[in-house]
């Protein structure tokens, strides 16, 4: 059972859905792996990772959006993607993360494109950004593949130095 009012979105190979209690362990394991989750909210402490998962649930209730769980059509939970805008963020951010063994399969790209389309079409966002820590070449390349461009650097209260990539506006996307 979902913990939020998140819709279920489909793309060619994926289902994006709200977080469920059963997802907590996968998210916590991801956040405890500093190498994999650096720049996403990694934590050396299980209780902090649990709080991040719970914050995402609350984020959905507060904003009406948050991180979807990415599920393959085979039922495997592969990661997260969605819109994030906690207190202290410069503006709504499109983010993504894939779990171990799911990288390099275009899952993050497909999920982030679907989440962005939902934000533009349903939430009526006029623009989105992605905050990426310097050196995260995979995410930088993904943002560029989605048509985003580097706009500026800024200090993220939680991550330190961050690079802000601006996504194309809704009317600039290929339909």
HURA-V735975 format. One record per helix or strand of 3 or more residues. SS is the DSSP state (H for helix, E for strand). FROM is the first residue (numbers start at 1). LEN is the number of residues. Records with the same first field share a line. If there is no record, write none. Layout:
# HURA-V735975
SS=FROM-LEN  FROM-LEN
This chain:
# HURA-V735975
E=14-4  67-6  77-8  93-6  129-4  149-8  160-7
H=21-12  34-4  46-18  107-15  137-9  170-3
